[in-house]
Structures are given as C-alpha cells and as structure tokens.
Amino acid sequence: MPDYTPYQQKIIKRYYENYDDLGRQRLGELVTDLYLAEGKKLANGWKRAEETMRRMKVPEGRIRIIMESKDPALLAKLVKDLG
C-alpha cells in the first residue's frame, strides 16, 4: 500500500465520512434517470441502483421489493427515508 501525503489522507478521510451522503445523492439522481429512461438505459439504471443500495447496506428485503417492482417511486421513498 503506497504512502499517502497528508493532503491525500484528508481527501480519503472526507470521502468515507461523507459516503452515505454520496450514496443518497447518487440514488436521488438515479430516480430522475429512471423516470426518464427507456430500453437499455432503464435496465442499466436499475442495475446501478441495486449496486448502490447494496453498497449502502440497505436491508436485503427492501432491495428485493424495490427491484421486483421496478418502481422509481419506491426508490424515491427510500432516498427520502435515508435522508
């Protein structure tokens, strides 16, 4: 593992301190994209949403419900609940 400069260490530290906020923001952006997307972009958007929810450690049952319904409104509710 390389040695990081103090500046780089601060950047890494801030990234992990704000990880939940970044994930919530990413999911919020995906909600908008999912409402507007069609075809392949829609499928890719749901795949990214699932990956993001798993990284954020959203309960598996909730992920399953959202992914089975493919309803952007449920994803939007999750973002609201996380906030």
Buried (B, 14 or more C-beta within 10 A) or exposed (E): EEEEEEEEEEEEEEEEEEEEEBBBEBBBBBBEBBEEBEEEEBEEBBEBBBEBBEEBEBEEEBBEEBBEEBEBEBBBBBBEEBE
